[in-house]
């Protein structure tokens, strides 16, 4: 799934040679400087008019590039040869599917390039129940929403609208405390009026890994005190699903969870997607010697118990939203003990938690729709909550 940027411009006869000469350096500068740049093709429409078709991996990458403008000399040199801009537009993107192309609508919930989600609607008029889908990746900027598109496709097959969201993450401006939490709260609340075809009274939040933590936090935030980050939700979910979630930040902090990110050359775990933004990794690696949790919440657990009571699902107040927590006992990235601790703590308060631990399951098994043991049970649980 891509964004196609279509720009039509004119070039005077005496500058065509200069424009073509500057083209290669401009494209190479884009490859080096612009996250998400895929390819560019220049098409001559007539003697003076040219069409530039540029492909980006997603809307956020396109927006980031647009904000940079002619920030490098090679890019400025190319733009300097252009006589006049005729038109610039962003192409409508379609996802390929077995039943034909499917339109995808990008819906921002804030001004930052990462404050955005992609809304997928099933065929028909609705109203459809909805899922807010939250990806993982250690809450860092290296990984984004594209890593769990298979889940999007599967949920659509059930007649569920899916809002697959990004959020400001560690390694980019505004990521961590409180930005990451504010973004998830805003993304979920956007479901209250995102589209007339989506029923705001039938919403489930689903998250994987770090996204499982954020999904559980969002489901419990109705119990936060007034004035706390994330308090007073607008959209009220009817269920939450945490898949391999980091649900106990206190334990994760004690164990320096995320310190593995220091080794950028480590062999990735089974099923892990390549980083969408490898350029963000060095800064994270340099900052994570004490674990990722203090980078996320701005403090160690021992330093701010109140902060943990408002951010760690295992230490939050139980609410009335049912939660399904799924974990594999062979998880290589997030210990199953984090989900166990959450289930025990919320159950002890009288909360509604169903915890299922799968023998031999690895970290990405829980978001694999082809997994015959795990995924059918997850989709059945979601379907039951959404009616």
N, C-alpha and C positions, 0 to 999 in steps of 0.2 A: 504494500500500500504506500502510495507516494503522493507528493504534492507536485504538480506541474506548474511552473511559473512561465507564463507566456508574455514576452516583451517584444513589442514591435517598435522599431526605430528607423530613422533615416540617416543616411551618411552622404555627404557631398562627394561628387566625383573625385575631387582631388585628395580626399582623405580615406578612400576605400583601402588603398595599400597600407596606410598606417594602421587602420583598424584591424585588418587581417594580420598584420605583423605583431600587433599587441595582444592578439587573441590567445595565443598559447600561454604566454606568461600570466595572463589574467586567469585562465582556467587552472593553472598550476597553483596560483595564489589561493584560489577558492578551495582546492583540494587540501592545502596546508592549513588554511585559516578558518574554514567554514564547516562546522559540525553538520553532518547530515547531507552534505553535497554528494550527489551520485554521478551525474553526467550532464553535459551541455551539448546542444546541437544548434548550429547556426544555419539558417535557411534564407536564401536570397529570394525575395518575392517579386521584385522588379529592379530596375536600374538603381533606384535610390533607397528602396525599402527592404529591411531585413527583419526576420523573425528569430528570436533567441528562445529556444525551449530548454529550460533547466529543470532537472529532476532533483527533488529533495526527499529525504526519508520520511519526514513528517512536517506538520504545520509549525511546530515549535522551532525546528531547525530553520525553516523559511523565515519566520519572524525574527529570529536571532540574526540571520544574515542581513535582512532588510535594515535592521537597527544599526548594523556596522557600516553600511554604505560603502563608500570608497575609502576604506581605512588603510589600505596598503597601496604603495606607489604603483604596483603592477595593475591593480584594479582601477585606480584613478586614471592611469594612462589609457586604458581601453575606453573608459567612459568619456575621456576627453576627446576622443575621435568622433563621437556621435554628434550628429547635427541637431536632431530633435527627437524627443520621445513621442511616439504616436499613441501607444496604448500599453498598459501593463495590467495583467489579470492573473489570478490564481485559478488553475483548472480544478474542476470538481473531481474528486478522487473516488474511484470505485474499487471495492474489494472483489476479487474473483472468488466465486463459490460454485459448488456443484450445480446449483439451480440457477446460475447466471450471475452477472455482475450485481453488486449490492452497494448502493450509495452510502457514504459515511459522512456524518456532519460533525465538524469540529465545534465544540461549545466551550468557550473560555469562561472561567468563573473569577478571573482577576486579570490584572494587566501584565503580570510577569509571563514570559514565554512558557514557563513550566506550570502555570496556573491554567491548565487546559485539560479537556477530556474529549474523547471521541464517542459520539452517541450513535449506536446501532439500533435500528428499529426493525422488528420483524415485519413480514409482509402482512398487509391488512390495515384496518383503520384504528384498531385498539378500542378502548384503552388497554394498554399492556402493563403487566407488572414490571418492575425494574430491578436491576442489580447495579450497584456501584462496585466496580472492580478495581482493586488496589494492588499494584505490583510490588514486588520486593526489591532486594538488592542492597541490603545493609543500610537503607535510607540514604544512599549516596547517589551522586549525579551520574555515576558510570552506567547505571541501568535504567531503562525507561519502560513505558507501558507496552511496547511491542513484544515483550518477552512472553506474554500469556494470551496471545491472540487465539490460540486453539480453544481456550476456555470461552472466549467471546462467541466463537462460531457454535460451540455446543449449546450454550445458553440460548442463543437465538433460535436454535432448532426446537426449543421448548416454548417458543412464543414469548420470550422475555426480552425486554429492551435492556441494553447494556450500555452503561456509561463508564468507559475505560479511562481512568484518570491518571494524570501525572501530578506532581506536587513539587514544591521547592525542596531540594535535597542537599545533604551535606556535600560541600564542594562547589556550591553555587550560591550567589547572593540570596540571602533570606532563608537558606536551608538551616535545619536544626531548630533550636528553641527561639521564639515560639512559632516561626514561620511554617514549619512542616505540619504542625498540629492545626494551626489556623487554616491552612490550605485544605486539609482533609475535611475539617468541619464545613468549610465553605463549599467544597465539592459535593458533599452529601446534601447540604441544604439546597443546593442548586436543583436537586431532583424535585423540589416542591413545585417548580414551575418550568421545568426544562423543555417540555413539549406537551401539547394537548393530548397526544397519543399515549402519554405515560401516566399511570395512576399513582399519584404521590402517596396514597394510603397503603400501597403494597410494594414496599421497597426492602430488599435484603442487601447487606453489605458483605462482600466477599473479598478476602485478602490473602496473599501468600507471603510467607516468611516475614520480612519487615512490614509488608503490607498486611499480613495477618494481625500483627500488633496494632497497626493503625485502624484496621477494621474493628477489632475488639474495643479499642479505645473509643472509637466513634459510636459504637453501640452502647457504651456505658456512660457517655458524657452527659446524659440527662441527669445523672446523679452528682455532677460537679457543683460546687458552691457557686452562687451568683458572683459574677465578675471573673471567674477562673477562665483560662484559655479553653475555648470550646464549649463553655456552658450555654444553656438556653438554646438547644437545637430547634431548628425550624422543621426539618424533615425527621420523622420518627420511624426508624426501621422496624419491620416486623420480625427480623431475624438477622443474625450475624454468623458468618462462616469464617473461621480461622484455619488456614491450611499451612501446617508447619510453622506456626506463628511464634514470634519472639514475645511471649506473653508475660514473662517475668523479668522486668528490667533490672531489678535488684540483683537477682542471681546472675544475669548477663553481665552486669557491671562488675560483680565480684570476680567473675571468670574472665574478665577482659574480652568479652565477646567482640569479634570483629578485628582483633589484632592480626589475624591472618592476612588482612588487606595490606600489610606492610610488604609482603612478598608479591610483587607484581608479576613474577615469572612462575608462580606456583601453578601446578596442574589444576585446571578447573574441575569441580566436582561433576559427577555424571548428570547430564541433562542441562547444565548451566549454559545460558546464552552468552555469546561474546558481548563485551561491553559496548554499549551504543556510543559512549563518550570516553574512550580511553585517555583522552587528554586531561580528564578530571582526576585520574587515578593518582598521579604523583603527589598532588597536594594532600589528598586524603591519606595516602601511605605515610607521608611525613608527619601527620597529625594524630595518628591512631595508635601510638605506642601504649597508651593507657586504656585502649578499648574504644569502641564506637559510641557507647552509651553516653558518656559525658559530652561528646560532640553533638548528640541528638538533643539531650535535655538540658545542657548547660551546666551540669553539676554531677558529681558522684553521688551514689545513693546515700552514703554515710554523711554527706555534706548537706543534703536537703531532703529530709524525709517527706516534707509537704509536697515537694515537686514530684516525688515518686508516687505519692498517693493520688496525684492527678494525671499521671502519664503511664504508669505501669498497670496493665489490666489486672494482674494478680494482686494488686494492692489497692484497687479502686472499690468503690461502693457498688454492690450488686444492684442491678436494676430489674425491670420486668421484661427485657428483651431476651428471647431464647438464643442461645449460642451453641453452635456446633464447632467443637475444636477437634481437628484431625491431625494426627502426627504419625510418622513412621519411627519404629524403634531403631532403624538403621540410618537415620538422618545424619548426613555427614556435615551439615552446616549449622543446624539449630538443634540443640539437645531436646529430646522429647520431654525431659523433666520440666522445661519451662511451661509447656502446655498442661502437664499434670498438676503443677503447682497452682496454675490459674483455675483449673477445674475444681480442685480441692477448696481453694479460698472462696470462690463464688458460691459453690454448693453449700459451704458451711454458713454462708449468710442467707441461704434460702433462695439463691438465684437459680435460673434455669440454664444448666450447662449439660450438654451431652458430649462426653469425651470418648473418642475412639482412637485407639492406638493399633497400628497395623504392623504385624511382624514382618521384618525384612524390607519394609518400605523405605525408600530413600527420599531425599529432600524434594526432588522434582516429580516424584511419583504422584504426589497429592494434587498436582495441577495437570496431570496427563489424562485427557478424556478417553484415551485408549486403554487406561489401566482398568482391567475387568473387576478388580476387587474394591477399589476405592471410589472411583468416579461415579458409578451408578448410584451408590448410597448417598453421595454428596448431592447429586442432581435431584434425587428423590426428596431429600430433606428440604432443599430449596423450593422445589415445586409444591410441597405440602404447605410450607409457610406462606407462599404467595397465592395459594388457593387455586 
